[in-house]
């Protein structure tokens, strides 16, 4: 506990930004004993953090750029995430087809040797070289693939689980809440917050402020009348989802002649996730979208490798995100560092402001740990780093969860049980408690989505709009038809309005 003299503010730490970096810092801080508030102007993981390739990976190609510290840290984090979030992450084997005209075989072998040995591995298998046969989904011109391991993760739910962990440790989480003002007074931050749902405003105080606004990090600094020494370089990455290109559980990493790589990853059983592009972006991050040129590019890369060709007509869904990379003056978007950097300044040793530039999904936990270590001198009574061995909410292996669901809820259809296990883990028991048949789940919205789950998401996981549920808490947007989506949107809207009127939703003011 902090001593009594330090309790003069509403919070010890206020974090701006509900993406992976923001929730990572806030979660770490709450576990160290600080009073924490996190504010997100939209939905949790509403921008970059739900628009990734869904991978926890070392970044094989970053070895070419001599990013050994970043790769080593990222490789170690694969094993950590598999332990603390086994319900939303699992090992994935990658095939890298050898293209003699691109990276030579010796370079690939050297890279994979480093990939295997830069960090300890307890779960993930070694890399190896495989000869292809006639049954391969790749074109016959490809004779060899290099196989290695990385980790799949549900990126948006990783953000959500950290937010749930923050709340479990006494932290406050405000979504659709914009920071509209901020200034230092008497050694504290005075922060103006506006609830974008109700229009209500409130001023809160905090001993420290973290700016984890991602693409908007410099905009936040401008709003606080602070100058940034560092800048971000916005790089757009786009992905497409098509009916699955091949049979099998393996993913592919495809080299292209522009020296980019494109992943083709099994997605939700019936689909392939393909991406990403890397395009300089100068416009509003909120308006980012996948261009026709990007769709054509991704389809062409796939068609260069696979027997089954695809076209833009096969695309069922596409999404884009803007990566706020720390500007390093690289001439090419592909070579901009994925590492992160901090700027820390205070006023006479009080009211620190820590701004975060760059970073990637894989290293979010270490970023949060390093951020709090850099703020440690302002909180001498706070505990030390702790997140490496602490399970995230709902943590159960998928097999363990499926076994328990089968024992306790034998009536549950297999497809729903698998989705619950891979999304919620043991959290599913909260909305299944007392349910003895499918009819007890209430209104059927389609594709295995029922009222009990929707109510849980509204009241426990900050769902306020239909897209929060369909594209971030789940990917059911791929399967619900337009009519079903409209019914669901009306239901969420009416229940959110009822919750606001009754004061049962956790809002400011």
C-alpha positions as CSV (number, residue, x, y, z in Angstrom):
1,X,0.0,0.0,0.0
2,X,1.0,3.6,-0.6
3,X,1.4,5.7,2.5
4,X,-1.4,8.1,3.5
5,X,0.4,11.2,2.4
6,X,0.2,10.0,-1.2
7,X,-3.6,9.6,-1.3
8,X,-4.5,13.2,-2.4
9,X,-5.5,12.3,-5.9
10,X,-8.3,10.2,-7.5
11,X,-5.7,8.0,-9.1
12,X,-2.0,7.2,-8.9
13,X,-1.8,6.6,-12.6
14,X,-4.1,7.5,-15.5
15,X,-3.5,5.7,-18.8
16,X,-4.7,7.2,-22.1
17,X,-5.4,4.5,-24.7
18,X,-7.2,1.2,-24.6
19,X,-5.0,-0.7,-27.1
20,X,-2.6,-3.4,-26.2
21,X,0.1,-1.1,-24.9
22,X,-2.3,0.9,-22.7
23,X,-4.0,-2.1,-21.1
24,X,-0.6,-3.7,-20.6
25,X,0.8,-0.7,-18.7
26,X,-2.4,-0.3,-16.7
27,X,-2.7,-4.0,-15.8
28,X,1.0,-4.1,-14.6
29,X,0.5,-0.9,-12.6
30,X,-2.6,-2.1,-10.8
31,X,-0.8,-5.3,-9.8
32,X,1.9,-3.2,-8.3
33,X,-0.6,-1.6,-5.9
34,X,-1.4,1.6,-7.7
35,X,-4.8,3.1,-8.1
36,X,-5.2,3.1,-11.9
37,X,-7.7,4.5,-14.4
38,X,-7.6,3.7,-18.1
39,X,-9.5,5.8,-20.7
40,X,-10.2,4.8,-24.3
41,X,-12.0,7.2,-26.6
42,X,-13.5,4.3,-28.6
43,X,-13.7,0.6,-27.9
44,X,-11.0,-1.5,-26.3
45,X,-8.7,-2.7,-29.2
46,X,-10.8,-0.6,-31.5
47,X,-8.0,0.4,-33.8
48,X,-4.5,-1.1,-34.4
49,X,-4.7,-3.8,-31.7
50,X,-7.5,-5.7,-33.4
51,X,-6.0,-5.3,-36.9
52,X,-2.9,-7.4,-36.6
53,X,-1.9,-10.7,-38.1
54,X,-3.0,-12.4,-34.8
55,X,0.5,-13.6,-34.1
56,X,2.9,-13.6,-31.2
57,X,6.1,-14.0,-33.1
58,X,9.8,-13.2,-32.9
59,X,9.8,-11.6,-36.3
60,X,12.0,-13.8,-38.5
61,X,12.7,-11.1,-41.0
62,X,13.7,-8.6,-38.4
63,X,16.9,-10.6,-38.0
64,X,17.9,-9.2,-41.4
65,X,17.7,-5.7,-39.9
66,X,19.9,-6.7,-36.9
67,X,17.0,-6.2,-34.4
68,X,18.4,-8.9,-32.1
69,X,17.2,-7.3,-28.8
70,X,13.7,-7.0,-30.1
71,X,13.6,-10.5,-31.6
72,X,15.1,-12.1,-28.5
73,X,12.5,-10.4,-26.3
74,X,9.7,-11.3,-28.6
75,X,10.8,-15.0,-28.9
76,X,10.7,-15.3,-25.1
77,X,7.3,-13.8,-24.9
78,X,5.8,-16.6,-27.0
79,X,6.3,-19.0,-24.2
80,X,5.0,-16.6,-21.6
81,X,1.8,-16.0,-23.4
82,X,1.2,-19.7,-24.0
83,X,1.3,-20.1,-20.2
84,X,-0.7,-17.1,-19.1
85,X,-3.4,-17.2,-21.8
86,X,-3.7,-20.8,-23.1
87,X,-7.4,-20.3,-24.0
88,X,-6.7,-17.6,-26.7
89,X,-3.2,-18.6,-27.9
90,X,-1.7,-21.8,-29.3
91,X,1.4,-23.0,-31.2
92,X,1.3,-22.7,-34.9
93,X,3.7,-24.3,-37.4
94,X,4.8,-22.2,-40.3
95,X,6.0,-23.3,-43.7
96,X,8.4,-21.0,-45.5
97,X,8.7,-22.2,-49.2
98,X,12.2,-21.8,-50.6
99,X,12.4,-19.4,-53.5
100,X,15.9,-19.7,-55.0
101,X,15.8,-16.3,-56.5
102,X,15.1,-14.5,-53.2
103,X,16.8,-15.3,-49.9
104,X,19.4,-18.0,-50.3
105,X,18.9,-21.3,-48.4
106,X,21.9,-20.7,-46.2
107,X,20.5,-17.4,-45.0
108,X,17.1,-18.9,-44.2
109,X,18.9,-21.8,-42.3
110,X,21.0,-19.3,-40.3
111,X,17.9,-17.2,-39.5
112,X,16.0,-20.2,-38.3
113,X,19.0,-21.4,-36.2
114,X,19.1,-18.0,-34.5
115,X,15.3,-18.2,-34.1
116,X,15.6,-21.5,-32.3
117,X,18.4,-20.5,-30.0
118,X,18.1,-16.8,-29.2
119,X,15.6,-17.7,-26.4
120,X,14.7,-20.7,-24.3
121,X,11.8,-22.8,-25.6
122,X,9.7,-25.2,-23.5
123,X,6.7,-25.7,-25.7
124,X,7.6,-24.8,-29.3
125,X,9.2,-27.3,-31.6
126,X,12.5,-26.9,-33.5
127,X,12.7,-25.7,-37.0
128,X,13.4,-28.2,-39.8
129,X,13.6,-28.6,-43.6
130,X,11.0,-30.6,-45.4
131,X,10.7,-32.0,-49.0
132,X,7.4,-31.5,-50.6
133,X,5.4,-34.2,-52.4
134,X,2.6,-34.1,-55.0
135,X,0.0,-33.6,-52.3
136,X,1.4,-30.2,-51.3
137,X,-1.0,-27.3,-51.9
138,X,1.9,-25.3,-53.3
139,X,2.7,-25.3,-57.0
140,X,4.9,-28.0,-58.2
141,X,7.8,-25.6,-58.7
142,X,8.3,-25.5,-55.0
143,X,10.3,-28.5,-53.8
144,X,11.3,-27.5,-50.2
145,X,9.9,-25.7,-47.2
146,X,11.5,-24.6,-44.0
147,X,9.3,-25.3,-41.0
148,X,9.3,-23.4,-37.7
149,X,7.1,-22.4,-34.8
150,X,5.3,-19.2,-33.7
151,X,2.1,-18.6,-31.8
152,X,-1.5,-17.7,-32.8
153,X,-3.4,-15.3,-30.6
154,X,-6.8,-13.6,-30.6
155,X,-5.4,-10.1,-30.5
156,X,-8.6,-8.2,-29.5
157,X,-9.4,-10.6,-26.7
158,X,-5.8,-10.4,-25.4
159,X,-6.5,-6.6,-24.9
160,X,-9.9,-7.4,-23.3
161,X,-8.4,-10.0,-20.8
162,X,-5.8,-7.4,-19.7
163,X,-8.6,-4.9,-19.1
164,X,-10.5,-7.5,-17.1
165,X,-7.4,-8.2,-15.1
166,X,-7.0,-4.5,-14.4
167,X,-10.6,-4.3,-13.2
168,X,-10.1,-7.4,-11.0
169,X,-7.2,-5.5,-9.3
170,X,-9.3,-2.5,-8.5
171,X,-8.6,-0.4,-11.6
172,X,-11.2,1.7,-13.5
173,X,-11.8,1.2,-17.2
174,X,-13.7,3.9,-19.1
175,X,-14.4,3.2,-22.8
176,X,-16.0,5.8,-25.2
177,X,-14.3,8.3,-22.9
178,X,-12.1,11.0,-24.4
179,X,-9.4,13.0,-22.6
180,X,-10.4,16.6,-23.5
181,X,-7.9,18.5,-21.3
182,X,-5.0,18.1,-19.1
183,X,-2.7,20.3,-17.0
184,X,-0.3,20.1,-14.1
185,X,-1.4,21.8,-10.9
186,X,0.4,21.6,-7.5
187,X,2.4,18.6,-8.7
188,X,-0.6,16.6,-9.9
189,X,-2.3,16.0,-13.3
190,X,-5.8,17.5,-13.7
191,X,-7.5,15.6,-16.5
192,X,-10.8,16.5,-18.1
193,X,-12.8,13.4,-19.3
194,X,-15.8,13.4,-21.6
195,X,-18.2,10.4,-21.8
196,X,-18.9,10.2,-25.6
197,X,-22.2,8.3,-24.9
198,X,-23.8,10.7,-22.4
199,X,-21.9,13.9,-23.1
200,X,-21.1,14.2,-19.4
201,X,-17.7,15.6,-18.4
202,X,-15.7,15.2,-15.3
203,X,-12.3,16.3,-14.0
204,X,-10.1,13.7,-12.3
205,X,-6.6,14.0,-10.7
206,X,-3.7,11.7,-11.0
207,X,-0.1,11.6,-9.8
208,X,1.2,10.3,-13.1
209,X,0.0,10.1,-16.7
210,X,0.8,7.6,-19.5
211,X,0.1,8.5,-23.1
212,X,-0.4,5.1,-24.9
213,X,-2.6,6.5,-27.6
214,X,-0.9,4.7,-30.5
215,X,-1.4,6.5,-33.8
216,X,-2.7,9.5,-31.8
217,X,0.2,9.8,-29.3
218,X,1.4,13.1,-30.7
219,X,-2.2,14.4,-30.9
220,X,-2.5,13.7,-27.1
221,X,0.7,15.6,-26.5
222,X,-0.6,18.5,-28.5
223,X,-3.8,18.5,-26.4
224,X,-1.6,18.6,-23.2
225,X,0.4,21.4,-24.7
226,X,3.5,19.3,-24.6
227,X,6.1,19.0,-27.4
228,X,7.2,15.6,-28.6
229,X,10.9,14.9,-29.1
230,X,10.0,11.7,-31.0
231,X,7.5,11.2,-33.7
232,X,5.5,8.2,-35.1
233,X,5.6,7.0,-38.6
234,X,2.2,5.6,-39.6
235,X,2.4,2.4,-41.6
236,X,-0.9,0.8,-42.9
237,X,-1.2,-2.9,-42.8
238,X,-4.2,-4.6,-44.5
239,X,-5.5,-8.2,-44.3
240,X,-8.1,-10.2,-46.3
241,X,-10.1,-13.2,-45.3
242,X,-11.1,-15.8,-47.9
243,X,-12.5,-19.4,-47.9
244,X,-9.6,-21.6,-46.9
245,X,-7.0,-21.9,-49.6
246,X,-5.7,-25.3,-48.5
247,X,-6.3,-28.2,-46.1
248,X,-4.2,-28.5,-43.0
249,X,-3.3,-26.7,-39.8
250,X,0.0,-25.2,-40.9
251,X,0.4,-21.5,-41.8
252,X,2.6,-20.2,-44.6
253,X,5.0,-17.3,-44.8
254,X,5.5,-16.2,-48.4
255,X,8.4,-14.2,-49.6
256,X,7.8,-11.6,-52.3
257,X,10.2,-10.0,-54.8
258,X,9.7,-6.6,-53.0
259,X,11.3,-8.2,-49.9
260,X,8.0,-8.2,-48.0
261,X,6.5,-11.3,-46.6
262,X,2.8,-12.3,-46.6
263,X,1.3,-14.7,-44.1
264,X,-1.5,-17.2,-45.0
265,X,-2.9,-18.5,-41.7
266,X,-5.8,-20.9,-40.9
267,X,-8.6,-18.8,-39.5
268,X,-11.7,-20.0,-37.6
269,X,-11.7,-23.4,-39.2
270,X,-13.2,-22.4,-42.6
271,X,-11.1,-19.5,-43.7
272,X,-7.6,-18.3,-44.5
273,X,-6.3,-15.0,-43.1
274,X,-3.9,-13.3,-45.6
275,X,-1.6,-10.3,-44.9
276,X,-0.1,-8.0,-44.4
277,X,0.7,-5.0,-46.6
278,X,3.0,-2.2,-45.5
279,X,2.0,1.2,-46.9
280,X,3.0,4.7,-45.7
281,X,-0.1,6.4,-44.3
282,X,-0.7,10.1,-44.0
283,X,-4.4,10.4,-43.4
284,X,-6.7,10.1,-40.4
285,X,-6.1,6.7,-38.6
286,X,-9.8,6.4,-38.0
287,X,-10.5,6.4,-41.8
288,X,-8.0,3.6,-42.7
289,X,-9.3,1.0,-45.1
290,X,-8.0,-1.8,-47.4
291,X,-7.5,-0.4,-50.9
292,X,-8.2,-2.2,-54.2
293,X,-4.5,-2.2,-54.9
294,X,-3.8,-4.0,-51.5
295,X,-6.5,-6.6,-52.2
296,X,-5.0,-7.3,-55.6
297,X,-1.5,-7.4,-54.2
298,X,-2.3,-10.0,-51.5
299,X,-4.3,-12.2,-54.0
300,X,-1.4,-12.1,-56.4
301,X,1.2,-13.2,-53.8
302,X,-1.0,-16.1,-52.9
303,X,-1.5,-17.0,-56.5
304,X,2.2,-17.0,-57.1
305,X,2.6,-19.9,-54.6
306,X,-0.6,-22.0,-54.4
307,X,-2.3,-24.3,-56.8
308,X,-5.7,-23.0,-55.8
309,X,-5.9,-19.4,-57.0
310,X,-8.0,-16.6,-55.4
311,X,-9.4,-13.3,-56.6
312,X,-10.8,-10.2,-55.0
313,X,-14.3,-11.8,-55.5
314,X,-13.4,-14.4,-52.9
315,X,-12.7,-11.9,-50.2
316,X,-15.3,-12.2,-47.4
317,X,-13.8,-9.6,-45.1
318,X,-10.9,-7.2,-45.1
319,X,-9.5,-5.0,-42.4
320,X,-6.7,-2.5,-42.0
321,X,-4.8,-1.0,-39.1
322,X,-2.3,1.8,-38.7
323,X,0.9,0.8,-36.9
324,X,2.4,3.8,-35.0
325,X,6.1,2.9,-35.5
326,X,8.7,5.1,-33.8
327,X,10.3,7.2,-36.6
328,X,13.8,6.1,-37.3
329,X,14.3,7.8,-40.7
330,X,14.3,4.5,-42.6
331,X,13.8,5.0,-46.3
332,X,11.4,2.1,-46.7
333,X,8.3,1.3,-44.6
334,X,9.3,-2.4,-44.5
335,X,12.5,-1.6,-42.6
336,X,11.2,0.8,-40.0
337,X,11.9,-0.7,-36.5
338,X,9.1,-2.4,-34.7
339,X,10.8,-1.7,-31.4
340,X,9.3,0.7,-28.8
341,X,10.7,3.9,-27.2
342,X,9.6,6.1,-24.3
343,X,9.6,9.8,-23.6
344,X,9.5,10.7,-19.9
345,X,9.3,14.2,-18.4
346,X,8.0,15.7,-15.2
347,X,7.7,19.0,-13.3
348,X,10.3,19.4,-10.5
349,X,10.3,15.6,-9.9
350,X,6.5,15.3,-9.8
351,X,3.5,14.7,-12.1
352,X,5.4,12.6,-14.7
353,X,4.2,12.1,-18.2
354,X,5.3,9.0,-20.0
355,X,4.6,8.8,-23.8
356,X,5.0,5.5,-25.7
357,X,6.1,5.4,-29.3
358,X,6.0,2.2,-31.4
359,X,5.8,-1.3,-30.1
360,X,4.1,-4.5,-31.3
361,X,1.5,-6.9,-30.0
362,X,4.1,-9.6,-29.1
363,X,6.1,-7.5,-26.7
364,X,3.2,-5.6,-25.0
365,X,3.8,-7.3,-21.6
366,X,7.5,-6.4,-21.5
367,X,6.6,-2.9,-22.7
368,X,4.2,-2.5,-19.8
369,X,6.9,-3.9,-17.4
370,X,9.5,-1.5,-18.7
371,X,7.1,1.4,-18.6
372,X,6.4,0.8,-14.9
373,X,10.0,0.3,-14.1
374,X,10.8,3.7,-15.6
375,X,8.1,5.2,-13.4
376,X,9.3,3.4,-10.3
377,X,11.1,6.3,-8.7
378,X,7.7,8.2,-8.5
379,X,6.1,5.3,-6.6
380,X,8.7,4.0,-4.2
381,X,6.2,1.9,-2.3
382,X,4.9,0.1,-5.4
383,X,5.7,-3.6,-5.9
384,X,8.0,-4.9,-8.6
385,X,7.3,-6.7,-11.9
386,X,4.8,-9.6,-11.6
387,X,2.9,-10.3,-14.8
388,X,5.2,-13.0,-16.2
389,X,3.7,-15.8,-14.2
390,X,0.2,-14.5,-13.5
391,X,-2.6,-16.1,-15.5
392,X,-4.9,-13.8,-17.4
393,X,-8.7,-14.1,-16.6
394,X,-10.3,-17.3,-17.8
395,X,-7.0,-19.1,-18.4
396,X,-7.5,-22.8,-19.0
397,X,-6.1,-24.9,-21.8
398,X,-8.7,-25.5,-24.5
399,X,-8.7,-29.2,-23.9
400,X,-9.3,-28.6,-20.2
401,X,-12.1,-26.2,-20.9
402,X,-13.8,-28.5,-23.4
403,X,-13.7,-31.4,-21.0
404,X,-15.3,-29.3,-18.2
405,X,-17.9,-27.9,-20.6
406,X,-18.8,-31.4,-21.7
407,X,-19.2,-32.6,-18.2
408,X,-21.2,-29.7,-16.8
409,X,-23.1,-28.7,-20.0
410,X,-23.5,-31.9,-22.0
411,X,-26.3,-30.4,-24.0
412,X,-24.0,-27.7,-25.5
413,X,-23.4,-28.1,-29.2
414,X,-19.8,-28.9,-30.1
415,X,-19.3,-25.7,-32.2
416,X,-20.5,-23.5,-29.4
417,X,-18.3,-25.3,-26.8
418,X,-15.2,-24.8,-29.0
419,X,-15.9,-21.1,-29.5
420,X,-16.5,-20.6,-25.8
421,X,-13.3,-22.5,-24.9
422,X,-11.2,-20.5,-27.4
423,X,-12.7,-17.1,-26.5
424,X,-13.6,-17.2,-22.8
425,X,-12.0,-20.2,-21.2
426,X,-13.4,-20.5,-17.7
427,X,-15.1,-17.0,-18.1
428,X,-17.8,-18.9,-20.0
429,X,-19.1,-20.3,-16.8
430,X,-20.3,-16.9,-15.7
431,X,-23.0,-16.8,-18.4
432,X,-23.6,-20.5,-18.4
433,X,-24.2,-20.7,-14.6
434,X,-27.6,-22.1,-13.9
435,X,-28.3,-23.0,-17.6
436,X,-29.5,-26.6,-18.2
437,X,-30.6,-26.5,-21.8
438,X,-30.2,-24.4,-25.0
439,X,-33.5,-22.8,-24.4
440,X,-32.3,-21.3,-21.1
441,X,-29.8,-19.2,-23.1
442,X,-32.6,-16.9,-24.2
443,X,-33.0,-15.2,-27.5
444,X,-31.2,-16.8,-30.5
445,X,-29.4,-14.1,-32.6
446,X,-27.9,-16.7,-35.0
447,X,-24.6,-18.6,-35.4
448,X,-24.7,-19.9,-31.9
449,X,-25.0,-16.4,-30.3
450,X,-27.6,-16.3,-27.5
451,X,-29.0,-13.7,-25.2
452,X,-27.1,-14.9,-22.1
453,X,-23.8,-14.4,-23.8
454,X,-24.8,-11.0,-25.2
455,X,-25.9,-9.8,-21.8
456,X,-22.7,-10.9,-20.2
457,X,-20.7,-9.0,-22.9
458,X,-22.7,-5.8,-22.3
459,X,-22.3,-5.9,-18.5
460,X,-18.9,-7.5,-18.1
461,X,-16.9,-6.8,-21.3
462,X,-17.7,-3.2,-22.2
463,X,-19.8,-4.0,-25.3
464,X,-21.7,-0.8,-26.2
465,X,-22.0,-1.2,-30.0
466,X,-22.8,-4.1,-32.3
467,X,-19.3,-4.0,-33.8
468,X,-17.7,-4.3,-30.4
469,X,-19.3,-7.8,-30.2
470,X,-19.1,-8.9,-33.8
471,X,-15.6,-7.9,-34.7
472,X,-13.6,-7.6,-31.4
473,X,-15.1,-9.8,-28.7
474,X,-15.8,-12.3,-31.4
475,X,-15.6,-12.7,-35.2
476,X,-19.3,-13.6,-35.6
477,X,-19.6,-10.7,-38.1
478,X,-18.4,-13.3,-40.6
479,X,-21.4,-15.5,-40.1
480,X,-24.4,-13.3,-39.1
481,X,-26.5,-12.1,-42.0
482,X,-27.6,-8.5,-42.3
483,X,-31.0,-9.1,-40.7
484,X,-29.5,-10.9,-37.7
485,X,-27.0,-8.1,-37.3
486,X,-29.7,-5.5,-37.3
487,X,-31.7,-7.4,-34.6
488,X,-28.6,-7.7,-32.5
489,X,-27.7,-4.0,-32.9
490,X,-31.2,-3.0,-31.8
491,X,-31.0,-5.3,-28.8
492,X,-27.6,-4.0,-27.7
493,X,-28.6,-0.4,-28.2
494,X,-31.8,-0.8,-26.1
495,X,-30.0,-2.6,-23.3
496,X,-27.2,-0.1,-23.2
497,X,-29.7,2.8,-23.0
498,X,-31.5,1.0,-20.2
499,X,-28.3,0.4,-18.4
500,X,-27.3,4.1,-18.7
501,X,-30.7,5.2,-17.4
502,X,-30.5,2.8,-14.5
503,X,-26.9,3.5,-13.7
504,X,-25.9,-0.1,-14.1
505,X,-23.2,0.5,-16.7
506,X,-19.8,1.7,-15.4
507,X,-19.6,5.2,-16.8
508,X,-18.0,8.4,-15.6
509,X,-19.9,11.1,-13.9
